[in-house]
Each structure stands twice: as structure tokens, then as C-alpha cells.
């Protein structure tokens, strides 16, 4: 179950862009879409970098949790 949380959290984070745009919820997804429509490439790159860093951190935390919860997995 722990190994499922990394990709699931990535899907939730990136899927929020669509939900924010459809339901008019203010958030990073809305800035991303507006930046793309207005050709504000620095804003788009910043949001993509933020989402990428957030996904990397979440996956790293899931890997650490997996190592702590499963005694068969050891970090050398």
C-alpha cells in the first residue's frame, strides 16, 4: 500500500490543475493555465518546476516510509 502512495499522490497533484480550472477554484493550476494562455513562459516553467519538486519530495518520503515499515528492505 505504501508503494502505491507515491504515484497516487502525483496523480492527485497533477490532476488538480484540471479540477481547479473546471470549478474555478483559485490555485496553482489556475495560474498554470492562465500563464499558458497569456504566453507567460516563466510562470509556466516555475509552476512545472514546483510540481516536479513536490512530486520528487513526496516520492522520496514514500520510499523512506517503505524502508521504515518493512524490515526486509535495508538501506546500505
URVEN-V441800 format. One record per residue. N is the residue number from 1. OMEGA is omega in whole degrees, -180 to 180 (NA if undefined). Layout:
N|OMEGA / N|OMEGA
This chain:
1|-179 / 2|-178 / 3|176 / 4|-174 / 5|180 / 6|178 / 7|179 / 8|178 / 9|176 / 10|179 / 11|179 / 12|-178 / 13|-178 / 14|178 / 15|180 / 16|178 / 17|-179 / 18|-179 / 19|179 / 20|-179 / 21|-178 / 22|-175 / 23|177 / 24|177 / 25|179 / 26|179 / 27|-178 / 28|179 / 29|179 / 30|177 / 31|179 / 32|-179 / 33|179 / 34|176 / 35|178 / 36|179 / 37|-179 / 38|-179 / 39|175 / 40|-171 / 41|179 / 42|176 / 43|180 / 44|179 / 45|178 / 46|179 / 47|178 / 48|178 / 49|179 / 50|178 / 51|179 / 52|178 / 53|179 / 54|179 / 55|178 / 56|-180 / 57|-180 / 58|178 / 59|177 / 60|178 / 61|176 / 62|177 / 63|178 / 64|179 / 65|178 / 66|178 / 67|179 / 68|-176 / 69|-179 / 70|-177 / 71|178 / 72|-179 / 73|179 / 74|178 / 75|-178 / 76|NA
